[in-house]
Amino acid sequence: MTQRISKSQHSKMQNIFIQFFKFFYLNIRILKIVAGGHGSTRG
């Protein structure tokens, strides 16, 4: 099943991936801040 992916579909998929990555990255940052105390992530 080699289906041709149109440009709009491809960009949409990339956008979803980017959104997911951003969400994941933010979650990790928040978890780090929560785990490391309030604003003591520098160092």
C-alpha positions in Angstrom: 0.0 0.0 0.0 2.3 2.8 -1.2 0.0 5.7 -0.9 1.1 9.1 -2.2 1.1 11.7 0.6 0.0 15.1 -0.6 1.8 18.2 0.5 -1.0 19.4 2.7 -1.3 16.1 4.5 2.5 15.9 4.9 2.7 19.4 6.5 -0.3 18.5 8.7 1.5 15.4 10.0 4.6 17.4 10.6 2.6 20.0 12.5 1.0 17.3 14.7 4.5 15.9 15.4 5.8 19.4 16.3 2.8 20.1 18.6 3.3 16.7 20.3 7.1 17.4 20.7 6.4 20.8 22.2 3.8 19.4 24.6 6.2 16.6 25.6 9.1 19.1 26.1 6.9 21.4 28.2 5.8 18.5 30.4 9.3 17.4 31.0 10.3 20.9 32.0 7.4 21.3 34.3 8.2 17.9 35.9 11.8 18.9 36.4 10.8 22.2 38.0 8.3 20.5 40.3 10.8 17.7 41.2 13.7 20.2 41.7 11.7 22.6 43.9 10.5 26.0 43.0 12.7 27.7 40.4 15.9 25.9 41.5 16.7 24.4 38.1 19.7 26.6 37.5 23.2 25.2 37.9 
